[in-house]
Amino acid sequence: MTRRFSKLTVAPAFAAVWLALLGPSGAQGIVAPVTGPPLGGVNATGLTFGASTATVAQEISWAHSLDAHAIRVEIPWSTLEPTQSQIEPRALAFTDNLVNQASVAGIKVVALVMSTPCWASSAPASLLSKCRPGQSSKAQAWPPIDPNTYGSFVAFLAGRYGSKLAAIEVWNEPDQANEDYFAGPNKAKRYAAVLRAAYPAIKRADPTMPVLGGSLVGSNGAFLRALYAAGIKGYYDGLSVHFYNLVLASLRYLHEVQLANHDSKPLWLNEFGWSSCWPRQRTQQEQGCVTKQAQAANFKNVFRSLARTPWVAAEMVYQLQGSRSEDFGALTETGAHKPSFGALRSVFISPLGKPSPVTVHLGRRGNRVVASGSGPVGDYMQLEVSSGGRAVYRTQFTLDRFNRYSLALPWALVTQHLRVGVFQYWMGTAKAASASI
């Protein structure tokens, strides 16, 4: 399905912000006891109803050779229950085969359940009049008139597949502005109603089934706060998030919103990734293209950064196999391994390594001092300058698409004996790099 990704408001790469230094940096690294790394897996977007049995077998085989512990697949309600109370036999057989093959391979399925059947949709009459069972329709993006009809369907899935599922994710991206997945007014209130219907229904069918709410793309917390106001607390076992920009910073900020609302449920990072479309393209699906090598390094660094984070329960890479229009895959459209395939396999097997270090090098460009270097992907960076033991300058910035930076210090800082420190917020000041000139 077509991806439209979230935007996190950030300072442009290399944009310096002059800040008065009144004391030590307030940034702190995230330190947590090791409680086991998050569940590692991939989005298998090729496993949709209509795919051949050979395609299903091939993608499961690829995921198995990747040592993925889970795959996330879409299970469209509109396809499996096109007529009320009647499960479509071919769609059910397809889903049975998919889930069972994954289980045999030792892989659990994160079931993303969305897409309202025509008979249940709350879409306006102008859309419903064009809605036909078994055919794609804009009416399917509208939530059900009666949320309990969705609850009955996901309860059926929970009862049928049980422990073969890693979780059931309730809908997809209700806060997405394009309304491709959750259309209509009062989104937070209506999504909360769907989640509040789904959770108890699933738990009656299988009390051990993890239920994921949220499925959020926005990291500013506005939609999550609206969901809290609509009464979602107590109706999920984890919150799913889909972050493609500043992944670590986005996770941290949304977790802070959770804590402010006394919510201790873990986050499931169910979509994140980078398209290796550089240099063929500059952007793809609203995201900056990177090289194949940068994509591999980014995956490895995010997994290593999150390996000891107890409030992140899963990391599901987008995606297993890419295409020319969505080159996010660990495999090319022909099934060839990209560098990210090996990188992912290494962190699925052993995620506890160290992320790439922050580096800094100082030089001169005319009369100005230039700080340059690199760091791991995913969060804001901070540069601090001191002279004679006194802090004189601080700036926050982001890395470029190749995870590098180059910052010319202000003209006023031409003093000899400058000391420069650079750190990533997630890693904290203990992992800062420093240099003097």
C-alpha angles and dihedrals in degrees: 000000000000114000125221113181136210125254122223112199107241140163110265115260111277093009107141121214116201108223130182110240109224097156145337121323115281093212115112132187118242107252118186137161116257109260098160128291122278121270106274123215150126140248108249100201093169092068098087128133108281095039112127123253087247091056092050091049092047096050093046088050091051092049090049093050088049089056089234113169095204143016125208115218135172116246105189114212090204091059098046097041105028090151121043114269092357119107112208106242098215093047090048092049089051092050092045090053093048096049094042095049090049090050092051088052091052093252125130124213126233100208113212104199117194143122116089118233116240092251093057102036124119091207118134118269092256089064098036091056088063096042115110127180111256093018129099113254138169087233088072091068091064117091119247122276088230112036090201090072088063089045091056092051097049089045087056090053093048092050094046100046105024115164092009086079121074089201145326113245112208107227130316129274103331089178094054109125095217092064092219090138110020115026135179138048130313092029099174094049094045094045090049089054091054092048093046089053095044100049101060092039092055092045091052089054096043119000091196097054112115111231119205122205132182105039084191130180097182117086099186091085096233096119093042090054089051089051091052089051088052091055107255097144111113093024102092141042095214141004117240118216132184111205125169100161122066089344098190095045090049092051092048094050095048089048089054089053088051092051092048087057094045092249116148099173114126125252120241111208093209098167130030135130152116131252114235091211096125127148094011090062137012097213135014128186088354092304129112114254119239134189122266089251093051090049090054093047091048094054092048094047096048092050091048092046092053098039093098099035108114095194094059110077103177145014117203113183120218103252152011099192123018135200138209090270095042109030094175095113131114083222128050121240088267093052097255117148117253121202088262091065091065092040092053093046090053093053094042087057097038115010099165100087124116122270118242111285126248112251132196132188125183126211140148131256106189106307095340130091114231123203116200137166144107143266144179119291127255114055148052118281128216130207122197128187128199132182124193089355093304124113110240107165143018132181136175121215145157129238122250122248090277091053093250135120139195120189127180108212118229119281090247091066099076093118117127120245100039118168117206127195126187128188142166114239094230093051093041134210093301088072095045122136118221140189137173134216 
